[in-house]
Amino acid sequence: MATLTAQAIGIAGLTPTYSAAASGTKIACGERTFLHVKNTAGSSMTVTLTATGTVRGQTAADLVVTVPATTGDKMIGPIPAELFAGTTDGLAAVTFSSTTSVTVAALRI
């Protein structure tokens, strides 16, 4: 399991550091926090953020985002706590359908 630390994007810019996607990834929730996922594999893959919250009494659905093959590149977020914060640690759980040739960075503006 890996907990990603959000890298702050400042006025002077940021050259983000990416890490290999891993099973059991977690990220701190935030209205200005998002994931940047890059997929260089030959097949598309999905990123799932597990929903833990409710909206007007209805259980929120997981967020599932498809990242295209080869040059796939997706920005996912924001990641609000009321929808994604885990009940025990307050972190959002992120899963990847494949981790082969997939890198990810947590970013905050």
Residue frames as qw, qx, qy, qz and C-alpha x, y, z in Angstrom:
[[0.000, 0.889, 0.457, 0.000, 0.00, 0.00, 0.00],
 [0.425, 0.108, 0.018, 0.899, 1.22, 3.47, -0.86],
 [0.030, -0.859, -0.408, 0.307, -0.01, 6.81, 0.42],
 [0.480, 0.500, 0.211, 0.689, 0.63, 9.54, -2.12],
 [0.254, -0.592, -0.241, 0.726, 1.69, 12.94, -0.84],
 [0.378, 0.853, 0.347, 0.094, 0.12, 15.80, -2.79],
 [0.522, -0.046, 0.130, 0.842, 2.68, 18.01, -4.50],
 [0.075, 0.806, 0.323, -0.490, 1.78, 21.70, -4.38],
 [0.491, 0.518, 0.363, 0.600, 1.60, 23.59, -7.66],
 [0.266, -0.656, -0.185, 0.682, 2.93, 27.09, -7.02],
 [0.323, 0.884, 0.074, -0.330, 2.96, 30.28, -8.98],
 [0.013, -0.701, 0.621, 0.351, 6.45, 29.47, -10.31],
 [0.764, 0.284, -0.475, -0.331, 5.26, 26.07, -11.55],
 [0.692, -0.372, 0.596, -0.167, 5.95, 22.46, -10.61],
 [0.511, 0.360, -0.744, -0.237, 7.74, 19.60, -12.29],
 [0.819, -0.331, 0.197, -0.424, 5.80, 16.75, -10.65],
 [0.037, -0.379, 0.924, -0.031, 7.35, 13.51, -9.49],
 [0.826, 0.011, -0.246, -0.508, 5.49, 10.40, -10.62],
 [0.337, -0.344, 0.858, -0.176, 5.55, 6.99, -8.99],
 [0.261, -0.024, -0.903, -0.341, 4.52, 3.58, -10.22],
 [0.675, -0.300, -0.105, -0.666, 0.86, 2.83, -9.61],
 [0.139, 0.176, -0.925, 0.306, 0.43, 0.37, -6.75],
 [0.491, -0.461, -0.708, -0.214, -2.34, -1.72, -5.25],
 [0.500, -0.638, -0.503, 0.301, -3.96, -0.15, -2.21],
 [0.307, 0.264, -0.025, 0.914, -2.99, 3.44, -3.02],
 [0.207, -0.790, -0.527, 0.235, -4.39, 6.16, -0.75],
 [0.272, 0.377, 0.071, 0.882, -4.47, 9.95, -0.98],
 [0.043, -0.395, -0.499, 0.770, -5.53, 12.73, 1.35],
 [0.201, 0.729, 0.627, 0.188, -8.85, 14.25, 0.32],
 [0.180, -0.486, -0.074, 0.852, -9.15, 17.88, -0.63],
 [0.442, 0.786, 0.355, -0.245, -11.15, 20.28, -2.76],
 [0.281, 0.869, -0.339, -0.224, -7.90, 21.31, -4.49],
 [0.392, -0.415, 0.811, 0.131, -6.34, 17.84, -4.68],
 [0.842, 0.405, -0.039, -0.355, -6.35, 15.63, -7.75],
 [0.746, -0.208, 0.573, 0.269, -4.57, 12.68, -9.35],
 [0.451, 0.681, -0.405, -0.412, -2.63, 12.74, -12.60],
 [0.802, -0.075, 0.591, 0.027, -2.51, 9.24, -14.10],
 [0.351, 0.634, -0.534, -0.435, -0.37, 8.30, -17.11],
 [0.860, 0.036, 0.503, -0.082, -0.78, 4.98, -18.94],
 [0.218, 0.641, -0.595, -0.434, 1.82, 3.86, -21.48],
 [0.488, -0.019, 0.873, -0.012, 0.61, 0.25, -21.64],
 [0.062, 0.004, -0.743, -0.667, -0.92, -1.18, -24.81],
 [0.252, -0.533, -0.782, -0.201, -4.38, -1.45, -23.20],
 [0.269, -0.618, 0.021, -0.738, -6.66, 1.05, -21.52],
 [0.403, -0.173, -0.787, 0.434, -7.12, 0.74, -17.77],
 [0.340, -0.762, -0.337, -0.436, -9.41, 2.13, -15.09],
 [0.188, 0.179, -0.559, 0.788, -8.82, 4.11, -11.93],
 [0.473, -0.609, -0.573, -0.277, -11.43, 3.77, -9.18],
 [0.030, -0.307, 0.486, -0.817, -11.91, 6.05, -6.18],
 [0.314, -0.369, -0.872, 0.074, -14.01, 4.26, -3.59],
 [0.288, -0.541, -0.097, -0.784, -16.98, 6.33, -2.48],
 [0.307, -0.171, -0.807, 0.474, -17.76, 6.34, 1.24],
 [0.130, 0.148, 0.290, -0.936, -20.22, 9.21, 1.47],
 [0.199, 0.580, 0.789, 0.007, -23.88, 9.81, 0.89],
 [0.030, -0.049, -0.203, -0.977, -25.71, 12.51, -1.01],
 [0.553, -0.137, -0.028, -0.822, -29.20, 13.36, 0.28],
 [0.745, -0.186, 0.501, -0.399, -29.36, 9.99, 2.00],
 [0.927, 0.366, -0.022, -0.083, -28.28, 8.00, -1.05],
 [0.738, -0.391, 0.373, 0.404, -24.99, 6.12, -1.12],
 [0.263, 0.803, -0.345, -0.408, -22.59, 7.77, -3.55],
 [0.951, 0.300, 0.044, 0.068, -21.23, 5.65, -6.40],
 [0.671, -0.359, 0.315, 0.568, -17.55, 4.91, -6.83],
 [0.322, 0.839, -0.204, -0.389, -15.81, 7.15, -9.33],
 [0.787, 0.008, 0.524, 0.325, -14.45, 5.06, -12.22],
 [0.259, 0.846, -0.225, -0.409, -12.27, 6.77, -14.84],
 [0.904, 0.245, 0.253, 0.242, -10.88, 5.08, -17.96],
 [0.157, -0.775, 0.407, 0.457, -7.35, 6.01, -18.95],
 [0.802, 0.557, -0.112, -0.187, -6.65, 5.30, -22.65],
 [0.918, -0.082, 0.190, 0.338, -3.83, 3.06, -23.86],
 [0.711, 0.359, 0.092, 0.597, -0.34, 4.05, -24.99],
 [0.235, 0.288, -0.129, 0.919, -0.38, 7.81, -24.38],
 [0.408, -0.696, -0.553, -0.209, -3.28, 7.86, -21.93],
 [0.255, 0.101, -0.353, 0.895, -3.26, 10.81, -19.59],
 [0.346, -0.692, -0.528, -0.350, -6.05, 11.77, -17.15],
 [0.001, -0.258, 0.451, -0.855, -6.44, 14.39, -14.45],
 [0.482, -0.473, -0.720, -0.159, -8.91, 13.14, -11.82],
 [0.296, -0.335, -0.529, 0.721, -10.37, 15.38, -9.14],
 [0.136, -0.567, 0.586, -0.562, -11.07, 17.23, -7.02],
 [0.542, -0.117, -0.828, 0.089, -11.31, 14.55, -4.33],
 [0.376, -0.556, 0.127, -0.730, -13.82, 15.84, -1.74],
 [0.019, -0.195, 0.873, -0.447, -13.74, 14.28, 1.73],
 [0.598, 0.088, 0.392, -0.693, -17.53, 14.09, 1.97],
 [0.847, 0.325, -0.194, -0.374, -17.53, 11.59, -0.91],
 [0.790, 0.375, -0.475, 0.103, -14.25, 9.69, -0.59],
 [0.107, -0.616, 0.634, -0.455, -12.76, 9.92, 2.95],
 [0.589, -0.045, -0.805, 0.052, -12.23, 6.50, 4.50],
 [0.611, -0.682, -0.218, -0.338, -14.07, 5.94, 7.78],
 [0.836, -0.443, -0.121, 0.301, -10.95, 4.83, 9.69],
 [0.621, -0.207, 0.106, 0.749, -8.13, 6.96, 8.24],
 [0.147, 0.827, 0.153, -0.521, -9.84, 9.82, 6.37],
 [0.112, -0.443, 0.624, 0.634, -7.93, 8.97, 3.19],
 [0.753, 0.424, -0.065, -0.498, -9.39, 8.23, -0.23],
 [0.675, -0.151, 0.703, 0.167, -8.79, 4.69, -1.53],
 [0.477, 0.648, -0.346, -0.482, -7.59, 4.44, -5.13],
 [0.745, -0.065, 0.652, 0.124, -7.41, 1.21, -7.13],
 [0.265, 0.573, -0.527, -0.569, -6.01, 0.56, -10.59],
 [0.938, 0.198, 0.120, -0.259, -7.28, -2.18, -12.90],
 [0.880, 0.249, -0.080, 0.396, -3.67, -2.55, -14.06],
 [0.376, -0.867, 0.149, 0.291, -0.43, -1.15, -12.67],
 [0.726, 0.025, 0.415, 0.548, 1.80, -2.20, -15.58],
 [0.353, 0.264, 0.301, 0.846, 3.27, 0.89, -17.25],
 [0.215, -0.833, -0.389, -0.329, 1.07, 3.20, -15.16],
 [0.399, 0.003, -0.385, 0.832, 2.42, 6.14, -13.18],
 [0.262, -0.814, -0.482, -0.192, 0.61, 8.54, -10.89],
 [0.277, 0.141, -0.325, 0.893, 1.15, 11.81, -9.07],
 [0.206, -0.769, -0.579, 0.174, -0.98, 13.51, -6.43],
 [0.276, 0.293, 0.075, 0.912, -1.20, 17.25, -7.06],
 [0.159, -0.742, -0.546, 0.356, -2.68, 20.18, -5.15],
 [0.265, 0.540, 0.197, 0.774, -3.41, 23.65, -6.48]]
